[in-house]
Amino acid sequence: MNSLHLVEKEIQLDSHVSFHQDASGLKFLEVANDLATAKIAMQGGHVMTWQPRDVAEPVLWLSEHARYMHGRSIRGGVPICWPWFGAHPTDSTLCPHGFARVMPWDLMESSTLENGETRLILQILHTPVAQKQLSYPYTLTLAIEIGATLKMALSTTNRGSQPFMIGEAFHTYFNVSDVEKISLQGLEGVEYSDKVLNYDRDTQQDAVRFDGEFDRVYVNTQQDCVIDDPGYQRRIRINKTGSNSTVVWTPWEEKAHQLGDMGLDDSWRHMICIESANALENMVMIRPGQTHTLAIEYAVESR
């Protein structure tokens, strides 16, 4: 029987979904339908890979040197930053970018939609480690739809009697032919904070291009972004809702080689992080009983 025994119940897996566990006990879901393939790590609710059937090159970048360990995030794919982005605002000992990307998640639903897409609903588990880092009562749910496009929706519900504030992001690593030859459109005229230049503020004038380390938070923007990749002869369109920040990051050679899970080769050239986020002044206040949803859709278009 194709099923997955979870904490409280047994979920009948859709026929396009299979469950695997590695030698260390980490759990993964693999999806293979007529439209696309994907792999999701239950630690972090982490979409590691997604590739439409009619697309020649992977859309997401996953490091060949990624570490698959309990309590460690995976380098590549779509890590979830939540309930804060970057360092914790008051306690630097807590996990950067929040704990959601290293906590176990539960599968709540697995189904096939009428259009042939596979829909998965995941929910973060309330472990003692998570409770210690965020004591407010909440529910955090991730909906994933895997098909010719990839849709993800992260919903935070305040179950308590007091409001609380979150920062968040889909910290997505996109696979590109060469980061130095691509451009990013959609941020023209948008203000940004530049981490490389000590968080100086400026305004983006033209399409974004890359010739060195790049780490910016673009604020107060809800616009689509498009990665134009002449090497792969494609464009990747990033549509988002419930997000007012876009983060753009590439470590470049020196910093990439300092990260043990990126390797010492030139694989850094083949990735760019474009993150749909709520960060800096765009953090979100969630009032009691309310739900906030951050959602994205990624689509590959011919150039």
ABEGO torsion letter per residue (X at the ends): XBBBBBAABBBBBBAABBBBBBAAGBBBBBBBBAABBBBBBABGGBBABBBBAABABBABBBBAABBBBBGBBBBEEBBBBOABBEBBAABAABBBGEAAAABBBBBABBBBBAAGBBBBBBBBBBBAAAAAABABBBBBBBBBBBBABBBBBBBBBBABABBBBBBBBBBBBBBBABAAABBBBGABGBBBBBAAAGGBBBBBABBBBBAEBBBBBBBGBABBBBBBBAAAGBBBBBBBBGBABBBBBBAEAAAAAABAAAEABAAAAABBBBBBBBBEAABBBBBBGBBBBBBBBBBBBBX
